[in-house]
Amino acid sequence: MVSNALHDLWFGFGVAFQGSNLMWSFFGVLVGNLIGVLPGMGALSAISILLPLTYVMHPVPAILMLAGIFYGSQYGGAIGAILLNLPSHPPHAVTCIDGYPMTKAGKGGTALGITMICSFFAASVGILVMIFASPLLTAIAFKFGPAEIFSIMLLGLLAGSTMSRGSPLKGVAMTLFGLLCGVVGTDVNTGTFRFALGIPELSDGLELVAIAMGLFGVADFILNVNRMTAVTSNAKLRIRDMRPSLAELKEAFWPMVRGTGVGTLFGAMPGTGPTITTFVAYALERKISKTPEKFGTGMIAGVAAPEASSHSKTQVDFIPTMSLGIPGDAVMALILGALMIQGIAPGPQLISDHPDIFWGLIASFWIGNVILMILNVPMIGVWVKLLQVPYRYLFPSAMFFIAVGVFSTQSSLFQIWEVLAFGLIGALLMYLEFSVAPILLGFVLGPMVEENFRRALLLSRGDLAVFVERPISCTFVVISALLLAGVTWSAWRNRGPKKTAIQVLESELAVNE
């Protein structure tokens, strides 16, 4: 098994080192790093804007570019959190707690150096998990029929909706809204129009690009346009400042290992976002530390653990997405949608049917993380300057690219109106404290759930028992039922205006700030 995995990995490096693939991987990492640094921007916004570009690209470089944006933005977000106490993205809010005090103490470069080492180590562990987990998934790939695929995607929907940030009930509501958006258009079995409201442009259904750009691009900008202020910083960093001492490396080692373990565990669980992962990793370090009272004053462990967990989760997230067709979060759902646009069905058979995509992607992770390390050392001064770009310039530029990108998909103005509509819907839902990520999850998985459900019933002549008679399908149905029961019990036990898990952790961590 090991020799086969190494052979496949060697094949993956051959794919990743091809000229065009390497170029697009570098482009993705560079854009992701840039987007990660800019406040108010994120991987979702960047991927949404660049998604139309993948329409005219070969599947392999398209996926490599999107993946590069994803893990590149994770490191970029840490720069603003550490140097300016500016968490551009929610997962980096924890990094601010100890990262910024280190900057005030003159150790901002050390914190960034530790972050870089942790990101590479955690990403490497995540990649190794992917390499050795994939043969096991390939072995059971052909045991998956329509009933099994339906059951596992049902679990993905439930996990994504109930484990989203905030109220589980709100998460379920948003997933159902996404499912309803997914059934708009032409019925694949009968050919009749469904829920199209008599609009011919909706005959092919709602556009993934329009929904993604609206919910995560336009909505974000609408809410933040008056909140962002100009950032000023006197932070000056030299390359030698980013070299941590041997004692600092020893102090960071075990938190880095534990954070990597937390990220790997959460990455394999569909529906858990990177935010809760970093909070759990930080809370764990505080619990086992001999000096928990020092957290919040510039502890290296408070930077190493959450950053390692964030990067390992980013890599391991691709396991359920690529091999099972279950996206771990909204970004993964978007990458899943990009695969489907290319006519590639994610699922257990993807590894055997498209080895160039799967193994090329794994190899590109290592190449991309090496590029990140090389890129960030000399360009750290440039990233600091970018943090000072006024938001009033970023907003119209991003809106322009969104409009051009969505128009280019079908050369239709209707798509732009679609983006605007979902932007307003997304802004309203965010204002009301609804998580919009489950909408994308429901939209992407909904049609696949419906198709496999109907196919399983056709093969069983309408007998619903087919979902519990087959062992694999029955296992996932039982897990789904237990998940629902657990969430229901938790909601009943915590009746009244209670805080969410993340809010509880935030209040705990605020003690040390």
HUGI-V838213 format. One record per residue. RES is the residue in one small letter. OMEGA is omega as a letter, one per 40 degrees, with the letter a starting at -180 (* if undefined). Layout:
RES | OMEGA
RES | OMEGA
This chain:
m | a
v | a
s | i
n | i
a | i
l | i
h | i
d | i
l | i
w | i
f | i
g | i
f | i
g | i
v | a
a | a
f | i
q | a
g | a
s | i
n | i
l | i
m | a
w | i
s | i
f | i
f | i
g | i
v | a
l | i
v | i
g | i
n | i
l | a
i | i
g | a
v | a
l | i
p | i
g | i
m | i
g | a
a | a
l | i
s | a
a | a
i | i
s | a
i | a
l | a
l | i
p | i
l | a
t | i
y | a
v | a
m | i
h | a
p | a
v | i
p | i
a | a
i | i
l | i
m | a
l | i
a | i
g | i
i | a
f | a
y | i
g | a
s | i
q | i
y | a
g | a
g | a
a | a
i | i
g | a
a | a
i | a
l | a
l | a
n | a
l | i
p | a
s | a
h | a
p | a
p | a
h | i
a | i
v | a
t | i
c | a
i | i
d | a
g | a
y | i
p | i
m | i
t | i
k | i
a | i
g | a
k | i
g | i
g | i
t | i
a | i
l | i
g | i
i | i
t | a
m | i
i | a
c | a
s | a
f | a
f | a
a | i
a | i
s | i
v | i
g | i
i | i
l | i
v | i
m | a
i | a
f | i
a | a
s | i
p | i
l | i
l | i
t | a
a | a
i | a
a | a
f | i
k | a
f | i
g | i
p | a
a | a
e | a
i | i
f | a
s | a
i | i
m | i
l | i
l | i
g | i
l | a
l | a
a | a
g | a
s | a
t | a
m | i
s | a
r | i
g | a
s | i
p | i
l | i
k | i
g | i
v | i
a | a
m | i
t | i
l | i
f | i
g | i
l | i
l | i
c | a
g | a
v | i
v | i
g | a
t | i
d | a
v | a
n | a
t | a
g | i
t | i
f | i
r | i
f | a
a | i
l | i
g | a
i | a
p | a
e | i
l | a
s | i
d | i
g | i
l | a
e | i
l | a
v | a
a | i
i | a
a | a
m | i
g | a
l | a
f | i
g | a
v | a
a | i
d | a
f | i
i | a
l | a
n | a
v | i
n | a
r | a
m | i
t | i
a | a
v | i
t | a
s | i
n | a
a | i
k | a
l | i
r | a
i | a
r | i
d | a
m | i
r | i
p | i
s | a
l | i
a | i
e | i
l | i
k | i
e | a
a | a
f | a
w | i
p | i
m | i
v | a
r | i
g | i
t | i
g | i
v | a
g | i
t | i
l | a
f | i
g | i
a | i
m | a
p | i
g | i
t | a
g | a
p | a
t | a
i | i
t | a
t | i
f | i
v | i
a | i
y | i
a | i
l | i
e | i
r | a
k | a
i | a
s | i
k | i
t | a
p | a
e | a
k | i
f | a
g | i
t | i
g | i
m | i
i | i
a | i
g | i
v | a
a | a
a | a
p | i
e | i
a | a
s | a
s | a
h | i
s | i
k | i
t | a
q | a
v | i
d | a
f | a
i | i
p | a
t | a
m | a
s | a
l | a
g | i
i | i
p | a
g | i
d | a
a | i
v | i
m | i
a | i
l | i
i | i
l | i
g | i
a | i
l | a
m | i
i | i
q | i
g | a
i | a
a | i
p | a
g | a
p | a
q | a
l | a
i | a
s | a
d | a
h | a
p | a
d | i
i | a
f | a
w | i
g | i
l | a
i | i
a | a
s | i
f | i
w | i
i | a
g | i
n | i
v | i
i | i
l | a
m | a
i | a
l | a
n | a
v | a
p | a
m | a
i | i
g | i
v | a
w | i
v | i
k | a
l | i
l | a
q | i
v | a
p | a
y | a
r | i
y | a
l | a
f | a
p | i
s | i
a | i
m | i
f | a
f | i
i | a
a | i
v | a
g | a
v | i
f | a
s | a
t | a
q | a
s | a
s | i
l | i
f | i
q | i
i | i
w | i
e | i
v | a
l | a
a | a
f | i
g | i
l | i
i | a
g | i
a | i
l | a
l | i
m | i
y | i
l | i
e | i
f | i
s | a
v | a
a | i
p | i
i | i
l | i
l | i
g | a
f | a
v | a
l | a
g | i
p | i
m | i
v | a
e | a
e | a
n | i
f | a
r | i
r | i
a | i
l | i
l | a
l | a
s | a
r | i
g | a
d | a
l | a
a | a
v | a
f | i
v | i
e | i
r | a
p | a
i | i
s | a
c | i
t | a
f | i
v | i
v | i
i | i
s | i
a | i
l | i
l | i
l | i
a | i
g | i
v | i
t | i
w | i
s | i
a | i
w | a
r | a
n | i
r | i
g | a
p | i
k | i
k | i
t | a
a | a
i | i
q | i
v | i
l | i
e | i
s | i
e | a
l | a
a | i
v | a
n | a
e | *
